[in-house]
Structure formats: C-alpha cells, structure tokens
Amino acid sequence: MDAASLILGILPLVAGAIKGYGVLKKKSDIFRHYSRELKRIQKSLNVERDVFLCETETMVLAAIDDYSLVGCMIEDPDHPQWRSTTVEESFKEVLGRSYDEYYDTIKSISQAIQEIQTELDCFDASERHVAEKQKEVFQRLRDRFKASWKQPTLEGSLASLTRCNGSLQRLGKQARKIQEMLAKKTVTDGPKKQLPRNYEDFELVRRASKAVYLALSNAWSSQNGGRQPPKSHQHDVRFFLNTTVIGSMSMELLVACSSNAAREANAPNNHPISQPLRLEIKSEVIQRVDFVPQSHSNPISAIIEEGQPKQRKVRFQDDDTHRMGKESPPATRAQQDAFDKSHIPNLLDRDLCSFLHQTASRTGKSACTECVGYLDSWSDETFRHSIYDVVPSAFDLASVVSIQQLLDSYSAERCVRMVDQLKLALSLVAAVLKFHSTPWLAQYVTLRNVSLFHTSQDFEEWLPTLHFDTTFVDNRPQTLTEEQEAVGKASQGNTTDTMARVIENAKFDHGIRNMTLWCLGVILLQVGHWSRIAEPDDVRAVRQLSWEPTDFGEDYEELTRRVLECDFGFGGDLSQVKLQRAVYERVYLELASMIDKVDIPRY
C-alpha cells in the first residue's frame, strides 16, 4: 500500500465504489433493452451492487453504531462522514489485521467497476440527434455498438466483481466476529476507564439546574399565599456557569425584578429598575416519601409529570402537624432536623422578590452564612434549594459584555492571552455538558446567549463571571419546550418555524447531526479565530472556515470540526451517555491538556 493510500484511508475508496456502482446502474438500465445478454448482465450488476451495499452498511454500522447516519452515508457517497478521520479509525479498529486485504479488495472492486464502465462507454448519449429516442439511436448505431463491445471482457470484469464481493463478505464477517469476542472479553475482564470526578458532577449540575429553574418558575407563577403580584412584573436572572459540587450543588445567581412602567422609564439603559441581588443556592436531592405535597398550580411540573408513573413525592412544610409521627430516613434526618429547629421559611408560600429584598436590606453587603429560606421542586426527583448569602450585587449591569461583543471590541493580541482564549473555550464546552437539555441553554445557542462582566482590565478575572441571562414573566409560565423554542427563535431572528422544524431542516438539508454541538462548534471556531462569523447560519461558510488554520494548531482545528459534525461515533443524540462521555473525553479533556501546555504562571 502506497503512502498516499495510507493517508486517504479506506472510506474514500468505499464511497468511490458506491458512486461507481450508481453510474453502472444508470448505464445498464439504458442498455438492458438492446439484447438478452445485456439484460442478463444488468441483472447481475444489480445483484453485485446490492451485495456490496449490504456489506458496506454492515461494516460501517460495526464502526459507528448509528443506523440513521449510516443510511445517509450509503445513500450519499459525498456525505462528509466518508472523509471523517474518526470513522476511519473506528473502521480500521474493526478490521484489525484484515485492514490491508480489505483495502486491496475494495481497490480491485473499483478497478472492475471502471473496466465495466469503459466497456459500456462505447455507446455515448452525445450521439443522439435532436428529438431522437434512445432506441432509435441504438438502431442507427447498432453496427458500431456490436463492433466495439467485447462481451467476454465485460463478463470477465463482472466475474471479478463477484469474486471480490465474496472476499469482502468473508473478511468483514471474520473481522466482526473477532470484535464481538473482544467486546465480550472486555466486559468480563476489564474495568471501564475512570474519568475525573467533575465528569460525574456534570450530571448532577444538569439535573439540579433544571430543578432550580422549575422552582423559580413555580415560585413566581404561584398564588404566593394569596398575594398575586402585578401581571406586568418580570424577573431577570443571570445564572453563573461556574458551579461547584461538594456534597450538594452550589450555584450563584443575580436576580432583578422589574415592571413594564419601570422598564419604560429606564429604557435608555435597558436594565431592570431594581438593584440586582446576588444569591447562593445549594441544591440537593431529598429522599423522602412521607406524604404527597399540597397542590400548587404549576403548569411546568404538570407538563413534565404528564404521562409518567405516579410516585409519592414530598413537599416539606413549616406546619409541625404534618410531621407528627413521621420518621425520616437516616441519610436526610440531620438536615431535616436543622430545618425544623431554625424554622427556615418555605419561600414557595411567600412573595419571593419582596422577601429577598427584605433579607438583603437586613444583611447589607456582608455575606450571610446561614440559610434564609428554601424552595422545593418536584419532577423525576425531589430537590431542595436552600438560599444563602442574599446581598446586593457588586456587579454593574452596564458592564455586561456578550461573547459576541467581546470578539467585536477586544483585540486578542492586546487584551486576551492565548491561554485565556482556551480557558474561554473550555468553559463553553463545560457549559454545554452541564446545561444541555435544560431551560438555561437553548438547542440553538450563539455568542449572544453567553455573557460576562467587564470587571477589570485583566480578562482572566472576567472568566468566572460567565453566565446565561433568562427572563421569567409572571402569570405566563412556559413549558420547557416553549422556553427552549423561544430562545432558539430569538437567536435566529423573526422566524415562524418551530425549533423542531429548524432542527429537522438542518439535519436533512445540511447534514447537521446535533444542533447544540453544531452551535458549540461554531462558537469554538469563532473563539479560535477570535473573529465573529458574519453569517453563522451559512453552513457552507462555517465548514470552509473550519479548515482554515488558527493560532492553536491542528489539534484545535480537528477538535472544532469534530464538534461541528458531531463526529464521535456514537450517534447524534446528546442525551445518550456514550456521546456525552465522548465529548468530555475528546473535547473537554483535550482542551484542558492544551491549557496545561501553554499556561505559564504570572508572577
């Protein structure tokens, strides 16, 4: 095998053979009426084509285990996955020691296809006169066709094709059998690779952050103890991405309340009228099934729980009569006792904004280490969200800068070190792994959806302030799907398509396998070039730019393309653990490794 072949790999040859079979099918369909011999050859060619496509589909499935993707590849020999280095590596791993022989067999098939094409080229459609039917052309040129066509040569090439297909089937069957045996041995003999602790934390962050969203939605859309707030109120929440998990999940939020009148009066600044409050919220799962919680009107929870098996769930209340005679499991009893003794209020039964502002006015700017209240949320599991440290925010909302504005206004050479660019990219990858499939992060996300605070002249001090900005509107609680679609539509401008239709069009028209990862890839691409793409929805332009060099080198460029095309070998559904793990290992950890190589401490 020559050096060029080693670089190109086997997949481009397979795609070329599929394309060649397609050309043969079209030509043989034209010639089949001219003689019985040609009709017999046409049938044989169709059989060999079907054998080849079935074998190819089986082998590619063994390599990437994504039936819908493989189907698209078989139908389209120009599909970008035929040039994927990741799929090539998986294909090579499946074939093992049979790789070279399989490669040579594919090459022989391509040669046989070319020989048959040459034989059938003796009749050219360019010989047709205007308005002349093909059958009439054949009658007129019959003698020339008979003189130029060599049936033994054609049949010999067809026999070679049959032998090669047989060899291909035999090699593929042996390789797949070996892989099955190795897989069984791996399951029984070896433990799985252990990932760093924060990989496990990402799953808890995702569940807890979704539960926090539900709790806030419930608090701001409920009756609030009979004190319904004005319909014109809205609540702006800035959710910081720098979460921590030590026993429970800890997160920070900025919350500001405003009304229509206040927003109109403050329109030039486009900021909420109330001073934002900084909250620390600690969330943990409560394992109690003592009683069913009292009913509160919560459309979001109702939609989530619809169609799921009914479970006994809990809502802790301050009324001691509900706890008489009840025993808590040992794992949560100490925590529950602490709540009971300190009479910490359940904020679901209060006007949340008024309570938070009253608490902040009492504590001033000093941090409070005690829990001031809690919210519970119920969906697949029960979470308790304990609120600490309610203080006026030290951040000025006028200093908010979106990542898009950052790229437009700040030069990478003058303001941002290369290592800080990589840290920004790492934070954005972590955000997707933490918050995908939650209301905080839309499937269609752009540079406008992530912001930070311009806190100093040192960009490194900005990074911990990365956050999402979300608005909660009273008396109009949105379902999770509606919220995500609303964010997606806003990101794309005024469009009437639903998010589902947009994603479907992106998949079938442009080959985008996962919208969230595609958007992450577009963001990583812009961070790598430190330049905003004028038309981020121009798929062709994005793919072209992904092949242009960056200051970070080929590893970053390949990583970005892998994210864009969801090229991990585990399908396109980010809710699947295998794909999440692959993104963590092959994107997050690789970026972390790049940072370790270039991060030089400053003294």
Helices and strands as residue ranges (DSSP letters): H 3-8, H 11-31, H 36-64, H 67-75, G 80-83, H 85-95, G 96-98, H 99-120, G 125-127, H 134-140, H 142-148, H 151-189, H 197-221, E 234-240, E 244-245, E 249-258, H 260-265, E 277-285, H 299-305, G 320-322, H 330-342, G 347-349, H 352-363, E 373-378, E 382-392, G 397-399, E 400-402, H 403-409, H 412-415, H 418-435, G 447-449, E 451-453, G 459-461, G 463-465, E 467-473, H 480-492, H 499-510, H 515-529, H 539-545, H 554-564, H 577-583, I 584-588, H 589-598
